């Protein structure tokens, strides 16, 4: 396979492409949830369950995905993950049948679990800096932000298949970049190292899990339903998609900036404030506002949601130097669980009076409360 001198840039491009490919799946269905609901002949809550199935499998693959990267090498485990993503989306292509939709999303969850963890390890194996890890994390939210804006337009030509066809295209591009990139060495482990499950009793990790769940998990849930909410406010599909994309797109910048923020003494107060701002913005989105006002509120939410990322991951790893990978996986699994539970519940509120407003109010309130868990 290709390799050689000057491979740093190829490794970086390949790694970031992996994050983008995995991230695209996070919000692939949300921007066309109403269209998918009509095509499949089910309610919006059922479309939310498609996402739930995906994140159940994604969460279950966090630790196995990391162990696969250690055993096979991150490049190989990630390549398998990308292949599984293609298969999962291909399964859902033939017909708008709920059974195929659920099966396809379950397979996709296995793929994102392998690819996302493997991609992060791939960056690390090549000596990637904290900034590059921030870029990797940023790519995983930039991609779904782009998906929010583009998939509704693509759906005008491809109908219910838009999320699946677009994902296959994005994954194919990432696979090419990964093929061009150099291999990654297996991570050397201490001979006596064992996976110590005592970290599940470490209260510090639950704090990190709380701030990660109600920043990353919060933004994914919002991203899956914000377009539908804005459509119910009377905004056009194009305007709703463009505004909604900001809730994920802008996290790209603050995920990167969040790493530099940790050097400041006031970092944790700023992180707590970001959770309050993000939660408040979700609540404000339930109000009847002008389009420019929605743009501002969505931008605030997107920027706020990216700030805690670096604190949650670096803090978890530092808190448990005996098992840093397992600690990060544990924290990320709680965010996946938040998405698993929250996505269909918020979708269900669209069948209640208020057209989804209740779901966004509760979600915003929980994000505000999560600010109290910020480690100090």
JOTAVEN-V114601 format. One record per pair of residues at least 12 apart in sequence whose ideal C-beta (glycine too) atoms are under 7 Angstrom apart, sorted by the first residue. I is the first residue (numbers start at 0). J is the second residue. Records with the same first field share a line. If there is no record, write none. Layout:
# JOTAVEN-V114601
I=J / J
This chain:
# JOTAVEN-V114601
0=178 / 182
1=179
2=181 / 182
6=181
9=179 / 180 / 181
10=125 / 180 / 181
11=131
12=176 / 180
13=176 / 177 / 179 / 180
14=118 / 121 / 122 / 127 / 135
15=134 / 135 / 138
16=172 / 173 / 176 / 177
17=77 / 114 / 118 / 121 / 173 / 177
18=118 / 135 / 136 / 138 / 139
19=138 / 139 / 141 / 142 / 169 / 173
20=81 / 84 / 114 / 169 / 170 / 173
21=111 / 114 / 115 / 118 / 139
22=138 / 139 / 140 / 142 / 143
23=142 / 143 / 146 / 166 / 169
24=84 / 107 / 111 / 166
25=143 / 219 / 222
26=143 / 146 / 147 / 219 / 222 / 223 / 247
27=146 / 150 / 162 / 166
28=46 / 49 / 50 / 162 / 223
29=147 / 222 / 223 / 224 / 226
30=146 / 147 / 150 / 151 / 226 / 240 / 243
31=150 / 151 / 154 / 161 / 162
32=46 / 227
33=227 / 230
34=154 / 159
35=159
38=95 / 158 / 159
39=95 / 97 / 100
41=97
42=350
43=227 / 346 / 349
44=343 / 346 / 347 / 350
45=97
46=346
47=342 / 343 / 346
48=343
49=100 / 101 / 104
50=223 / 342
51=339 / 342 / 343
52=101 / 104 / 105 / 108
53=104 / 105 / 107 / 108
54=108 / 335 / 338 / 339
55=108 / 339
56=105 / 108 / 109 / 112
57=108 / 111 / 112 / 335
58=332 / 335 / 336 / 339
60=109 / 112 / 113
61=112 / 116 / 328 / 331 / 332
62=325 / 328
64=76 / 112 / 113 / 116 / 117
65=116 / 120 / 324 / 328
67=113 / 117
68=116 / 117 / 120
69=185 / 186 / 188
72=182 / 183 / 184 / 185
73=117 / 120 / 121 / 124 / 183
74=121 / 177 / 182 / 183
76=113 / 117
77=113 / 114 / 117 / 118 / 121 / 177
78=177
79=113
80=110 / 113 / 114 / 117
81=110 / 114 / 170 / 173 / 174 / 177
83=106 / 109 / 110 / 113
84=107 / 110 / 111 / 114 / 166 / 170
85=167 / 170
86=106
87=103 / 106 / 107 / 110
88=103 / 107 / 163 / 166 / 167
89=167
90=102 / 103 / 106
91=103 / 163
92=160 / 163
95=159
115=139
118=135
119=135
120=186
121=183
122=135
124=183 / 184 / 186
125=183
129=258
130=255 / 258
133=254 / 255 / 257 / 258 / 309
134=255
136=254 / 308
137=251 / 254 / 255
140=218 / 247 / 250 / 251 / 254 / 305
141=248 / 251
143=222 / 247
144=244 / 247 / 248
145=244 / 248
147=222 / 226 / 240 / 243 / 244 / 247
148=240 / 241 / 244
150=162 / 165
151=236 / 240
153=165
194=322 / 325
195=321 / 322
198=319 / 322 / 325 / 326 / 329
199=329
201=318 / 319
203=318 / 374
204=315 / 318 / 326 / 329 / 330
206=372 / 374
207=311 / 314 / 315 / 330 / 374
208=330 / 333
209=369 / 372
210=270 / 274 / 307 / 310 / 311 / 369 / 372 / 373
211=307 / 311 / 330 / 333 / 334
212=333 / 334 / 337
213=274 / 365 / 366 / 369
214=274 / 277 / 304 / 306 / 307 / 308
215=308 / 334
216=334 / 337 / 338 / 341
217=277 / 304 / 362 / 366
218=246 / 247 / 250 / 304
219=338
220=338 / 341 / 342 / 345 / 362
221=246 / 281 / 300 / 362
222=243 / 246 / 247
223=342
224=345 / 346 / 355
225=243 / 246 / 284
226=239 / 240 / 243
227=349 / 355
228=284 / 355 / 359
229=242 / 243 / 293
231=354 / 355
232=287
234=290
238=290
242=293 / 294 / 297
243=297
245=294 / 297 / 298 / 301
246=297 / 300 / 301
247=301
248=301
249=298 / 301 / 302
250=301 / 304 / 305
251=305
252=305
253=302 / 305 / 306
254=305 / 308 / 309
257=305 / 306 / 307 / 308 / 309 / 310
258=309
261=309 / 310 / 313
267=373 / 374 / 375
269=306
270=306 / 307 / 310 / 373
271=370 / 373
273=303 / 306 / 307
274=307 / 366 / 367 / 369 / 370
275=367 / 370
276=299 / 303
277=300 / 303 / 304 / 366
278=363 / 364 / 366 / 367
279=363 / 367
280=296 / 299 / 300 / 303
281=300 / 359 / 362 / 363 / 366
282=359 / 360 / 363
283=296
284=296 / 359
285=356 / 359 / 360
311=330
312=327
314=374
315=327 / 330
341=362
344=358
345=358 / 362
